[in-house]
């Protein structure tokens, strides 16, 4: 089973004794390559240790003691000085580390006299990974990956969808391309295509190989609004012809495509479904090479992933600690300040009793269903996966965060990058330096992907001074709201515009405002009028954003907002706009009543008629558990 990324792709592989192993032998992989320390520990250095090793320190000490005889005071003083020297060295070189062999992760590293380095808490926090039953490895090496990167960069630059927001970034695209190109299948199947970027990636890997795509909405529908990709040599089960992967008569479909050897087929899942369910469905159909996108880390994501299923190493006897004063809580809190991907104890642990340290739910269907499961069920799921697993591999990040400027993966919970930090010349030579840094911001599960920004009523009739219904403090927050939107887009946060577009005769307006609508004048925020437009500097991007039209204070009242957020897997809301005592307050209170666990109001990107009214309402919202940071504080949290 291969997994291409921490939340990214994973390629699962199962072997049957009766099935040819041609592709299997080429696809086998492991989580990490052997380090130099592993080789030296296993005695494979090829040198004569008797000639190269110095005497052990305890032998030197023994010889020294034998010389000084009963004069132990000098010994004691020297020992104390030696300990002090060790301590000073540990402080001076705090960031250095050594290889520590742990029960399930031979490459786990801990810092010498320090536990807060980039990878020092690797073992302490637990890194879930699926153990294969045979321990086989891939044939490809880091050199193959580097060569593949050099070849893929110019291909990626020709992609039809330049801004693949909410889709695969460069890292995942490279992983899919590399695995498909290495396996050279006779048929490629994908479940979930969105605008067709993954279809395009597969086609670049195998130009002439037939493909089957199962996706609820046909990619050609996206062509009407912007860039998308439709493949001419692909059989689509989409739109009115859509069939879920588990319901396809694969025996009949494969026969039509002339496929008799299922080891010559790869299946790519990017459909946000329970991966245990998909795994069983694929096994039932006889497939053996599975690549999983969105392989979410423990305590994150919108569906039950392989990484979550295999999180068994630290369950009991030192599992994920849910105590707020624990060492793990301290480390998680510190990491969260530096990496978006980091998950703190509050996010990781569920209320009440928890098992394996996180919420006991089997999430499915874009977080639409969250079925509680017991520890025993979870444990059996893990044992099942590992019993049928031949290969499990995670594609490393393409390059270190100092080179790609991405903050969406935690170095302590990811495999070492293909191009390590500091290898700037190699980064440039391969061509990675030519790419915009934003394309690298999709290696692992984004903490902000389950977040939505609601921009409320930032329309000219509510802001411009000439309007009869303007909010006096609205004009002053416009620059901050513009900046909030910019930051949200940079970090992959969904932007939802909440606006009013009223009937010209005011028939859908609150009673107290209907006097503004009569035959003599056009009322405020009437659909199609200048007053209903967003203020200058704010633009709706149709391909990325979403718009909600409301006719009352709350964005949830008589709209599809709640349904849309649930379907999109959004659990965190950030709110900006006007005005604080009415539309902001009502929306916030409804969100709290609807059990959104994390609601944030940016205090200097919201406004009321007076500062006093604004402050009083902010305090009311803060008292019900709503976060109330300034724009600067919120931007620091993002960064």
Buried (B, 14 or more C-beta within 10 A) or exposed (E): BBBBBBBBBBBBBBBBEEBEBEBBEBBBBBBBBBBEBBEEBEEEEEEEEEEEEEEEEEEEBEEEEEEEEEEEEEEEEEEEEEEEEEEEEBEEEBEEBEBBEBEBBBBBBBBBEBEEBBBBBBBBBBBBBBBBEEEBBBEBEEEEBBBBBBBBBEBBEEBBBEBBBBBBBBBBBBBBBBBBBBBBBBBBBBBBBBBBBBBBBBBBBBEEBBBBBBBEEBBBEBBEEBBBBBBEEBBBBBEEEBEEBBEBEBEEBBEEBEBEEBBBBBBBBBBBBBBBBBBBBBBEBBBBBBBBBBBBBBBBBBBBBBBBBBBBBBBEEEBBBBEEEEEBBBBBBEBBEBBBBBBBBBBBBBEEEBBBBBBBBBBBBBBEEBEEBEBEBBBEBBEBBBEBBBBBBBBBBBBBBBBBEBBBBBBBBBBBBBBBBEBEEBBEEBBBBEBEEBBBBBBBBBBBBBBBBBBBBBBBBBBBEEBEBBBBBBBEBBEBBBBBBEBBBBBBBBBBBBBBBBEEEBEBBEEEBBEBBEEEEBBBBBEEBEBBBBBEEBEBEEBBBBEBBBBBBBBBEEBEBBEBBBEBBBBBBBBBBBBBBBBBBBBBBBBBEBEBEBBBBBBBBBBBBEEEBBEEBBEBBEEEEBBBBEBEEBBEBBE
